[in-house]
Amino acid sequence: MASPVDVPLEYVRLGLRFDRLESGFVDAYTGDPRVRAEVVDEPAPTPQQLRDQARSLLRELDSAGLSDERTAYLRGQLTGLECTARKMSGEPVGFVDEVAAYFQVDVELGDPAVYAAAHAELEALLPGDGTLSERFALHRRREECPPDRLEVAVLALSSALRDRVRLDYGLPEVETVTYEVVTDQPWSGFNYYEGAFRSRVAINADLPHRLAQLPHLVAHESYPGHHTEHCRKELGLVEKDGRVEHTVFLVNTPECLMAEGLADLGIEATVAAGWGPWAAEILADLGLRFDGELAERVTAAAAPLNRVRQDAAILLHDRGADPDEVVAYLQRWSLVGTDRARQQLRFLTHPLWRAYISTYVEGYDLLARWLGDRTGEQSVADRFLRLLDEPLTPARVAAELRGA
């Protein structure tokens, strides 16, 4: 009689095999180094082999003797991996179908009327000469942090947010985040979780960083975002509960939407309303000044425009739009210049990352609604703590919102 398959461990091995074909597919691995070494020593897999292994593990799930919670989590992760393997093998997969397989959400084009309303609100907040796009760009330039002051500003905000997170959510005593300023990267910031409650956060100095944006960046990458989530899940799900599946973090899976959504809610889950003046006061002590109240109002008014980037991907990949049309769409509704629009287009056409934009758009929208849908007795911290500690999936969150 064949031995039962250890589905969680084989899932980890499968995820590590994907990294053999696409470096960076494993965002973080904190498990047994011997398992990774064994995978590295294997012959390089083919996409078809990875697809078949994902399908085999999906068939094994129901008889694996796991709890409903673990089964649902692994089913979502394996479904995402199966779709990635199909795409790697050259099978055509539409953008909307790809997002659904990876992240358990159905996406559609946003409403231009909502974007127009956001523009009208920004018009009122940013009066003056020139087009709205020009005034919006001027406002953002006025908030830019001098590159030589970027690191000290990040450290000050990180310290303040860490104090709040320790009080509201708790952190392992030994946790640490180190920051480094880098160049020549396509992103503004990136968390490298190294295990044992340590993170390295890289901040890209090539891109302009606005003082009003830095609190969100630090909250997203560190407190209470990616670093905090990794620490609490390593302490609870891995060390306490022995759930080996949480020793590996894989891109283009449902856990990415959850992670990016909760990270984007970081400021709301710590400082909440008044974050603009709060950050302005901290940075003023460093001689860095911006209008915190105005920044907070402009950020709220512009928030609906976040969805425009996902619209661009749908138009490009599923609606047959010409790239120049998509660039014009981004410029019109996102209020960005030509260079920024073309940079966004490059990200949206990357074979691995094209669908990832939906983790920010749909992740924030889904989890913001869920965070607000709490009983009168439940605090924001209590609700947010579930995101940090539990292996929730987008499907589970959506079901809770429906009252299931």
C-alpha positions in Angstrom: 0.0 0.0 0.0 1.4 3.4 -1.0 2.4 5.8 1.8 0.1 8.8 2.2 1.4 12.0 0.6 2.6 14.8 2.9 0.7 17.4 1.0 2.0 20.5 2.9 5.7 19.4 2.6 5.2 18.5 -1.1 3.6 21.9 -1.7 6.7 23.5 -0.3 9.0 21.4 -2.6 6.8 22.3 -5.5 7.0 26.0 -4.8 10.8 25.8 -4.5 10.9 24.0 -7.9 9.1 27.0 -9.5 12.0 29.1 -8.4 14.3 26.9 -10.5 12.5 28.2 -13.6 11.8 31.7 -12.5 14.2 33.3 -10.1 12.3 35.4 -7.6 9.2 33.2 -7.7 9.9 32.3 -4.1 9.6 35.6 -2.3 10.7 34.2 1.1 11.7 30.8 2.4 12.3 30.1 6.1 12.0 26.4 6.2 14.5 23.5 6.6 17.6 24.4 4.4 18.0 20.7 3.6 14.7 20.7 1.7 15.8 23.6 -0.4 19.2 21.9 -1.0 17.4 18.7 -2.1 15.3 20.6 -4.6 18.4 22.5 -6.0 20.1 19.1 -6.5 17.2 17.7 -8.6 17.2 17.9 -12.4 15.6 21.2 -13.5 11.8 20.7 -13.9 9.8 21.5 -17.0 6.6 23.6 -16.7 4.6 20.6 -17.7 6.0 18.6 -14.8 5.2 21.4 -12.4 1.6 21.6 -13.8 1.1 17.8 -13.3 2.6 17.9 -9.8 0.2 20.8 -8.8 -2.8 18.8 -10.2 -1.7 15.7 -8.4 -1.5 17.5 -5.0 -4.9 19.1 -5.6 -6.3 15.6 -6.1 -4.6 14.4 -2.8 -6.0 17.3 -0.7 -9.3 16.0 0.4 -7.8 12.7 1.6 -4.8 14.3 3.3 -6.4 14.5 6.7 -5.9 18.2 7.1 -8.3 20.7 8.7 -10.8 22.5 6.5 -8.8 25.7 7.0 -5.5 24.2 5.9 -7.2 22.4 3.0 -8.8 25.7 1.7 -5.5 27.6 2.0 -3.5 24.9 0.1 -6.2 24.5 -2.5 -6.0 28.2 -3.3 -2.2 28.2 -3.4 -2.0 25.1 -5.6 -4.6 26.4 -8.0 -2.4 29.5 -8.5 0.7 27.3 -9.1 -1.2 25.2 -11.6 -2.1 28.3 -13.6 1.4 29.6 -13.5 2.8 26.3 -14.8 0.3 26.4 -17.7 1.4 29.9 -18.6 5.0 28.9 -18.4 4.4 26.1 -20.8 3.0 28.5 -23.4 -0.7 28.0 -22.8 -2.7 31.2 -23.5 -4.5 32.4 -20.4 -6.5 35.6 -20.5 -5.8 38.3 -17.9 -9.1 38.1 -16.1 -8.9 34.3 -15.9 -5.3 34.5 -14.7 -6.2 36.9 -11.9 -9.1 34.7 -10.8 -6.8 31.6 -10.7 -4.1 33.3 -8.8 -6.0 35.5 -6.4 -9.6 34.2 -6.1 -11.1 37.5 -7.3 -13.1 38.5 -10.4 -12.0 41.7 -12.0 -13.7 44.1 -14.3 -13.2 47.6 -15.7 -13.7 50.5 -13.3 -16.3 53.2 -13.7 -15.0 56.4 -15.5 -17.7 58.3 -13.6 -15.9 57.4 -10.3 -12.6 58.6 -11.8 -14.2 61.9 -12.9 -15.6 62.5 -9.5 -12.1 61.9 -8.0 -10.7 64.5 -10.5 -13.4 67.0 -9.5 -12.4 66.6 -5.8 -8.8 67.0 -6.7 -9.6 70.1 -8.7 -11.1 71.7 -5.5 -8.1 70.7 -3.4 -5.5 71.8 -5.9 -6.6 75.2 -7.3 -4.4 77.2 -9.6 -3.2 77.6 -13.2 -2.6 74.8 -15.7 -4.3 71.5 -16.2 -5.3 69.2 -13.2 -2.5 66.8 -14.3 0.0 69.7 -14.1 -1.2 70.9 -10.7 -1.2 67.3 -9.4 2.4 66.8 -10.6 3.4 70.1 -9.0 1.8 69.1 -5.7 3.7 65.9 -5.7 7.0 67.6 -6.5 6.6 69.9 -3.6 6.4 66.9 -1.3 9.5 65.2 -2.6 12.0 64.1 0.0 15.7 65.1 -0.7 17.5 61.9 -1.6 20.2 62.5 1.0 17.5 62.7 3.8 15.6 59.7 2.6 17.2 57.2 5.0 16.8 59.3 8.1 13.2 60.1 7.3 12.4 56.3 6.9 14.1 55.5 10.2 12.2 58.1 12.1 8.8 56.9 10.7 9.8 53.3 11.2 10.6 53.9 14.9 7.3 55.6 15.5 5.3 53.0 13.7 7.1 50.2 15.5 6.2 51.6 18.9 2.5 51.6 17.9 2.6 48.1 16.5 4.3 46.7 19.6 1.6 48.3 21.7 -1.4 47.3 19.5 -0.4 44.0 18.0 2.7 42.7 19.7 6.0 41.6 18.1 8.7 39.0 19.0 11.3 40.7 21.2 14.1 39.8 18.9 12.5 41.2 15.7 14.5 43.6 13.6 14.2 45.5 10.4 17.3 47.0 8.6 16.9 49.5 5.9 19.1 50.1 2.9 18.9 52.7 0.1 19.4 51.1 -3.3 19.3 52.2 -7.0 18.5 50.6 -10.4 15.3 48.8 -9.3 11.8 48.9 -10.8 10.0 49.2 -7.4 9.9 51.9 -4.7 10.4 49.6 -1.8 10.9 45.8 -1.2 10.8 43.6 1.9 13.2 40.7 2.0 12.1 38.6 4.9 15.1 36.5 6.0 13.4 34.4 8.8 14.0 34.4 12.5 12.0 37.6 12.7 14.5 39.6 10.6 13.7 41.7 7.5 15.8 43.8 5.2 13.9 46.6 3.5 15.3 48.2 0.4 14.3 51.7 -0.6 14.9 52.7 -4.2 16.5 56.1 -4.3 16.2 56.3 -8.1 12.5 57.1 -7.8 11.2 60.3 -6.2 9.8 59.7 -2.7 7.3 62.1 -1.4 7.2 62.9 2.3 3.5 62.2 2.4 4.0 58.8 0.8 6.8 57.6 3.2 4.5 56.7 6.1 2.6 54.4 3.8 5.8 52.9 2.4 7.2 52.1 5.9 3.9 50.8 7.1 3.5 48.6 4.0 7.0 47.1 4.2 7.5 46.9 7.9 5.1 48.0 10.6 2.4 46.6 10.6 2.8 45.3 7.0 5.0 42.6 5.5 7.6 42.3 8.3 5.0 42.2 11.0 2.9 39.6 9.2 5.9 37.4 8.5 7.0 37.6 12.1 3.6 36.8 13.6 2.9 33.9 11.2 6.4 32.4 11.7 5.9 32.6 15.5 2.3 31.3 15.4 1.5 29.2 12.3 5.0 27.8 11.9 6.7 27.5 15.3 3.6 26.9 17.4 1.3 25.0 15.0 3.9 23.3 12.8 2.3 24.4 9.5 5.2 23.8 7.1 3.3 25.3 4.2 3.8 28.8 5.7 7.6 28.5 5.5 7.5 29.5 1.8 5.9 32.6 0.3 5.1 32.3 -3.4 4.2 35.0 -5.9 1.0 34.8 -8.0 -1.0 33.0 -5.3 -3.9 34.0 -3.1 -1.6 34.8 -0.1 -0.1 37.6 -2.2 -3.4 39.4 -2.4 -3.9 39.1 1.3 -0.4 40.3 2.1 -0.5 43.3 -0.2 -4.0 44.2 0.9 -3.2 44.2 4.6 0.1 46.0 4.0 -1.7 48.8 2.1 -4.0 49.1 5.1 -1.0 49.6 7.5 -1.5 53.3 8.2 -5.3 52.8 8.7 -4.6 50.0 11.2 -2.1 52.0 13.2 -2.5 55.8 13.0 -5.8 55.9 11.1 -7.4 59.4 10.6 -4.9 62.2 11.2 -1.9 60.3 9.8 -0.9 63.3 7.7 -0.4 65.8 10.6 1.1 62.9 12.6 3.8 62.2 10.0 4.3 65.9 9.3 5.1 66.4 13.0 7.7 63.6 13.1 9.4 64.7 9.9 9.4 68.4 10.9 11.8 67.4 13.7 14.2 66.5 10.9 13.7 69.8 9.1 11.5 68.1 6.5 8.2 69.9 6.1 4.9 69.3 4.2 1.2 70.1 4.7 0.0 66.9 6.4 -3.6 67.8 6.4 -3.7 68.6 2.7 -1.6 65.5 1.9 -4.2 63.3 3.7 -7.1 64.9 1.9 -5.4 64.6 -1.5 -4.5 60.9 -0.9 -8.1 60.1 0.0 -9.4 62.0 -3.1 -7.0 60.2 -5.4 -7.5 56.7 -4.0 -10.2 55.7 -6.6 -7.6 56.2 -9.3 -5.6 53.3 -8.0 -7.9 51.0 -10.1 -6.9 52.7 -13.4 -3.8 50.5 -13.6 -5.8 47.3 -13.5 -8.1 48.8 -16.2 -5.0 49.3 -18.3 -4.1 45.6 -18.0 -7.6 44.4 -18.9 -7.7 46.7 -21.9 -4.3 45.6 -23.0 -4.5 41.9 -22.5 -8.2 41.0 -22.9 -9.7 43.9 -24.9 -7.1 44.1 -27.6 -6.2 47.8 -27.0 -3.2 49.3 -28.7 -0.3 50.0 -26.2 -0.4 53.7 -27.2 -4.2 53.8 -26.4 -3.4 52.3 -23.0 -0.7 54.9 -22.3 -3.2 57.6 -23.1 -5.8 56.0 -20.8 -3.3 55.9 -18.0 -2.4 59.6 -18.6 -6.0 60.7 -18.7 -7.3 59.0 -15.6 -4.3 58.5 -13.4 -3.0 62.0 -14.0 0.5 60.8 -14.8 3.0 61.9 -17.4 4.0 59.9 -20.5 7.2 58.5 -19.0 5.4 57.2 -15.8 2.6 55.7 -18.0 5.1 53.9 -20.2 6.9 52.6 -17.1 3.6 51.2 -15.7 2.9 49.6 -19.1 6.3 47.8 -18.9 5.2 46.3 -15.6 1.8 45.3 -17.0 3.4 43.4 -19.9 5.9 41.4 -17.9 5.1 37.7 -18.3 5.4 36.9 -14.5 4.2 40.2 -13.0 1.5 41.4 -15.3 -1.3 40.1 -13.0 0.3 41.3 -9.8 -1.2 44.8 -10.0 -4.5 43.2 -8.9 -3.1 42.3 -5.5 -2.9 46.0 -4.7 -6.2 47.1 -6.3 -8.4 44.2 -5.3 -6.5 43.4 -2.1 -7.0 46.8 -0.6 -10.6 47.0 -1.7 -11.6 43.6 -0.3 -9.7 43.9 3.0 -10.8 47.5 3.6 -14.4 46.5 3.3 -13.8 43.5 5.5 -11.9 45.6 8.1 -14.8 48.0 8.2 -17.4 45.2 8.5 -16.9 44.6 12.2 -19.3 44.4 15.2 -19.6 47.3 17.6 -17.5 45.6 20.2 -14.6 44.7 17.9 -11.7 47.2 17.5 -9.8 47.8 14.3 -6.8 46.2 16.0 -8.7 43.0 16.9 -9.9 42.7 13.3 -6.5 43.4 11.7 -4.8 40.9 14.0 -6.7 38.2 12.2 -5.0 39.2 9.0 -1.6 39.1 10.6 -2.1 35.7 12.4 -4.6 33.6 10.4 -4.1 31.9 7.0 -7.1 33.7 5.6 -7.8 33.5 1.9 -9.6 36.0 -0.4 -12.4 33.5 -0.8 -12.8 33.2 2.9 -12.8 37.0 3.4 -15.4 37.4 0.7 -17.6 34.7 2.2 -17.4 36.4 5.6 -18.5 39.7 3.9 -21.5 37.8 2.4 -22.4 36.6 5.9 -21.6 32.9 5.1 
